[in-house]
Each structure stands twice: as structure tokens, then as C-alpha cells.
Amino acid sequence: MSISPPSRMQMPIVGLGLWKIPRATCADTVYTALKAGYRLLDGACDYGNEKEAGEGLKRAIADGVVKREEVFITTKARLWNTFHKRENALAAVKKQLADWGVDYFDLYLIHFPVALAYVDPAHRYPPEWFGDDGKVYLGELFVLNSQSTNALKDGIATENTPIQETWATMEEILDAGLAKDIGVRFVGVLEYERRARADQSFCSNFNGSLICDVLRYAKRPISALQVEHHPYLTQDPLIKFAQSQGIAVTGYSSLGPAGWLEIDMHHSVPSLLEHNTVTSIAQAHGKSPAQVLLRWTTQRGIAIVPKSNSPERLLENLRSNDFDLTQEQLDQISSLNQNIRLNNPGEGIDQRLSIFA
């Protein structure tokens, strides 16, 4: 089962997410996943394990498990927040390609729609959210390089990089054959709303406006959108809009708060894996609660990229499409929506980033 970005390349609807997979085990996890049948890998500069993921891919190709053209690689920019400026973005994708050991990416995404201070890879890679002093630099861009000893004194620039410039660079990357498709990974506009009414759709409005803005000047189409998506955050208006524009949608954090427990960002939200609605549906199908949550997403036409270090759960996730939920069951799960957002840089990183969360 797959969905098609505008290039008409088939993107598998179930993939392996590389976020939080340790470097020490990443190569083996990627190799095991490919051997199990995965054909979509979802990585990012910020995950810090692209080199190791590439080693796993290289081993699988060498052993005849897969050919490069059979694996759909999605990654998010070293065009991370610190690499939005044109010259930095072009260098960024080449660094990432070298880390993966490939000539092109199947899908290349803008990770977040915000430009932060440029960090020289020789100084720190991945660049992360913070400067050496623990502060976030938004607006005025402090260039941090290997000769810097103080982010506040070195290379101060008063230049902001708008999304339009970043998107034009993405188009250059596409035209140069460094990526087959390009897209965005936007998070929403409002801060975490734990008590939001389920019928409110405001949390996706800024997403839609940013996409509309890019569509007005884009010479190449937005191929894909990746957003937080789970029964507590269904994002129906945004997803319907994206799909109406021919934009393929991938959801991350498909299991809700379960993926955020180990980094203590679950906000004490009740587990979806233990929710009575989910467990009763799982029991009716003889499936695990995780498989039910993943199938709910794919039946909405949205790709999934769950992470797992366990060979058993890798197979379980991959086999989440071998049954169908009824429309009543789909509606029951969708009714759990509370507009609860777990990935909120404005809450956990810097309040000035609230408009993106």
C-alpha cells in the first residue's frame, strides 16, 4: 500500500521513523527493518543518526536485501532551523547525502518553518535548538562556527530568512536531482490546549496559511506534508486541505503520548494504548492497540513512520495494514480528538516559538 507525491513515485504508507533510535543500534535497526520488508525510512539531520542509518542501508544493499531504488528515503533538512539561508541549505543537503551514502533523497522536507542562528557543522552537528550559552536565537541570526568562543560576540548578523527564500532553495535542490520530491513538516499555530473542545479546528489554521503562502509563489509543487497526527490531534481541516491540493500527508507520533514518555514530554496525557475505545476495538480484531492506532491513520490515507528498536514490534507495525476498521470504529477513534499537541517548541523550548506549535 502506498501514496503518491506529485512526482508519482510511490511512497510506502508504512515506514520506519528514525527519531530517538540510538546511534549505537541505528545501523542494525535499519538493516533489520529492511530485511523485514520496510521500504520507507524517515530520518532528519536533527535526529543525529543519519550516518548510521546510511550504514544500515549500505549493508542491506551489499547483502542483496534491497536495491537503492527500492527504498524510499525521506529526510528533513539539515535545512533544520539553522540552515534556511540559501547557501547554507545547499551545503546542508550535500552533507546529508554524504552521511547517508546516497546520490539523492526521495523526499526532502523543511523541518520547521523558522530560521534560527546558523551553526557551522564543524562546530556542532546536529545544530539543535540552542546556542552554546543555552539560549535560542530567533530573529537576529548569530553565526556560530568552530572559531567561536562566545555566540553573543561572534558573527552577529541582523538578517532573517523568509520561507520564500528557503522554498526557492528547495526547488534548486529538486532541479539539481538531489531530491525527487520536496515538502514541508509544519507544526501548528497555537500552544498546547489540553482542554480544547473537540470540535475546534483552530490548531491547524497557521499550517493552512503557510501552505497557501508557499503555493502562491512555488514553481515546483509541495509534494508532502508531515504533521503530528493521532486520535488526540486529528487535524481534520488541515489534512483535508492538503489532500485536496494533491499533497501527500505523513503523520508522526501516531501512538500519541507513548512516543514522548522517554523524554518526559507526554504532558501526563492518558495513554491511547490503554484507552478503552482503542483496547476494545483491538480485542474485536485480535490486534494490538498500537496496530489499531496505526491502521486508523492509514485508513485516513495518511502514511505512518513509527519508531521501534524491537524486531517483534517492527514486524507488528509493518503488519498493521492487514485488517480494516469499520467506519463506526474509525469514527469512534476520531471522536477522541481534543486538539492535544505534544510537539510544542513554544512550551518546551522558547515561548517565541509558540506560533509554530
Steps between C-alpha positions, in 0.01 A plus 500: 500500500639840407417863431634715218672837532482717184804331342278190489762305687329253730565573866422203724227578749683326787859595575763500773548825689858559613431757773647388835663188357845499668804536280648183645210288372373704206689314225382163629141625541491632144648178365251288697210716384599476135541125531151483657351679200509871583556720196452846653756657734422834664801689635621851575818696561379574851469131591879472493506147355494545122853368454411185691173463308700520179732227625202273557368576152841440343526162671152402382587594142831312517323188630242512222212573737396812304607721213533874558208575268275272707542706817315829545715731714335801659715737698463841653744767427819566648279769365415479867410836649864613478538426129220696330731746323568404137873432512468314829211288373685387186799394704266334747342254259839396363623427853193289568534309173860421590392379846241268347737389223244566226475726196146624558217507751153391400342770714667800663308704756535836673506386862353810668383830347736717704854626437742491792868581531729324254730249669809388313494117481866498601396661828196288582294250304207458521460870586197453731282779638743678731819702476803415713362722775173306516295773331288489185590759235193600302484811281856627526714217366821429689744304284670238713810332358800295609697812590225641719550524871193709574181487295409850611821658367575310182355559156184691592272551200163676493355302212187287505433229244139481383337173398485626140881501477518159663243356261684642197809316624296182539403537135868531407567178691220333305618631163856385573376143547602491865140420597211349306233684697496788747259586778439650839471382856302767673361499851199703602439854614371491854650385824407170660126502574422215731140604560418607144159395374509211254306694236754784480734506201710807578814300572565446130415846362859623480602182326246569230602864462868411466421239236281751315785750513751254353255392231471861379865524399614138468633403158512137609214340692495418869517122480441408861403628841608332824311590817429372848196277468326268745147462642559781749600731210315401182568827308208430266479842324875510431514144370195545278647820358840342433349194334275723287818666369656166408741520795584160650470501880714312750413493867756476779438413866226262384482337845451833674671552837668156494779636280574786737526314829875437486577870455239609757290700253177303530333774708334230715253439218319164542647221289318422176635146519294448816191696399183289524387596149828387349544183706144381432545545125836323520340208681225477238758465222753290689758776453711710733389853598804636312390324181151647536638852539728457199221354287269787595761735354565310177129457434484879503747497209791613716843334503653395833860485620499338846834438668600177665823334609328165547498251208165367623337844506655588166308208348186585695502857371567388144204262516258765625338519156379141471156576647238773465315699761131559446378854438340495844834405658683770303247755623528378860877549496472838327257615769788488750638822350575771757749708298776390735836585349809325636769652277497859616830692474327805648435317824817297543763710322422869458171687531581699186454175306141459617350601166645181349362259754 
